[in-house]
Amino acid sequence: MKEKRVCLACNKELETGRSDKKFCDLHCKSSYHYRKALNEAPRFYNRVDNQLKLNRKILKQYNKAGKVTVRSQVLLEQGFNPNFFTHYWKNQKGDVYLFVYEYGFLKKKEKQIDKFILVIWQDYME
C-alpha cells in the first residue's frame, strides 16, 4: 500500500503528479518557502542591504539642498551607521567623503561637537 503524501504547506493529500511532488500548486510552494524564510536568521547580505537602505533614506531626508551640516547625534539616533557605505571620494584638500549611493557624508568636529557634512554626488567627482 502506498504511503499518503501531503502538501508541505497546507497538508492536503497529494493525489496526482510526480512521486517526489511536495506541494499542491505554486501558491502552496511559494507560501511554504516564504514562511520558512521568515523563521531563518537574517543573512549577512540582508543585514548589510537593509542598513545601506536606511542610511540612504536618512541622508536623503536631511540633504534637500545639496550640501548641509547636521549634528551626528541626530542621524545616529535614527539608526544611521557610518560604517556602512558604498564608495568614497577624496577632494583636493584630502577630505574623504563616504557615500551611500549618491548621498555622501564627511565627519567633522566643530566646537567639540561631532557633525556630518552631507553632500550629493556630482559629475566632477568621477
C-alpha positions in Angstrom: 0.0 0.0 0.0 1.2 3.4 -1.0 2.1 6.0 1.7 -0.1 9.0 1.8 1.7 12.1 0.5 0.6 15.5 1.8 1.4 19.1 0.7 4.1 20.6 3.0 2.2 23.9 3.1 -1.5 23.1 3.5 -1.4 19.4 4.5 -3.9 18.4 1.8 -3.4 15.0 0.3 -1.4 15.0 -3.0 -3.3 12.7 -5.4 -1.6 13.1 -8.8 1.8 14.1 -10.1 5.4 13.1 -9.7 6.5 10.7 -7.0 8.6 13.4 -5.4 5.9 16.1 -5.5 5.8 18.1 -2.3 3.2 20.9 -2.9 -0.4 21.2 -4.3 0.4 24.1 -6.5 2.7 27.1 -7.0 0.8 29.1 -4.3 1.5 26.5 -1.7 5.1 26.2 -2.7 5.6 30.0 -2.5 3.9 30.4 0.8 5.9 27.5 2.3 9.2 29.0 1.3 8.1 32.5 2.4 7.2 31.2 5.9 10.4 29.2 6.1 12.5 32.3 5.2 10.8 34.3 7.9 11.9 31.8 10.6 15.5 31.8 9.5 18.0 34.3 10.9 18.6 37.2 8.6 21.5 36.6 6.3 24.6 38.9 6.3 23.7 40.2 2.8 20.2 41.2 4.0 21.6 43.0 7.1 24.1 45.0 5.1 21.5 45.8 2.4 18.9 46.9 4.9 21.5 49.2 6.7 22.5 50.7 3.4 18.9 51.4 2.5 18.3 53.0 5.9 21.5 55.1 5.7 20.4 56.4 2.2 16.9 57.2 3.4 18.3 59.2 6.4 20.9 61.1 4.2 18.3 61.9 1.6 15.9 63.2 4.3 18.4 65.6 5.7 20.0 66.8 2.5 17.4 68.6 0.4 19.7 71.5 -0.8 22.8 69.5 -2.0 25.0 70.4 0.9 24.1 70.7 4.6 25.7 70.2 8.0 23.9 68.1 10.6 24.9 67.1 14.2 26.0 63.5 14.0 23.8 62.6 17.0 20.7 63.5 15.1 21.5 60.9 12.3 22.8 58.3 14.7 19.6 58.4 16.8 17.6 57.5 13.7 19.7 54.4 13.0 22.3 55.8 10.7 25.5 53.8 10.8 28.5 55.5 9.2 30.4 52.1 8.9 28.1 51.1 6.0 28.7 52.9 2.7 29.1 52.1 -1.0 32.1 54.1 -2.1 34.2 57.1 -1.2 35.6 60.3 -2.9 38.6 62.3 -1.8 38.6 66.0 -2.5 41.7 68.2 -3.3 42.1 69.1 0.4 42.4 65.4 1.2 38.9 65.1 2.9 37.4 61.7 2.3 33.6 61.7 1.8 31.9 58.4 2.3 28.9 57.8 0.0 25.7 55.7 0.3 24.9 55.6 -3.4 24.5 59.3 -4.4 24.4 60.7 -0.9 27.7 61.4 0.8 28.9 62.4 4.3 32.0 63.7 5.9 32.5 63.6 9.7 33.9 66.8 11.2 34.3 68.2 14.7 33.2 71.8 15.2 33.5 73.4 18.7 33.8 69.9 20.3 30.6 68.8 18.6 30.6 65.9 16.1 28.9 66.8 12.8 28.3 65.4 9.4 28.7 67.5 6.3 26.2 66.0 3.8 26.6 66.3 0.0 25.1 64.8 -3.1 27.3 63.1 -5.8 28.3 65.5 -8.6 29.6 64.7 -12.1 33.0 66.2 -11.3 33.6 63.7 -8.6 34.1 60.8 -11.0 
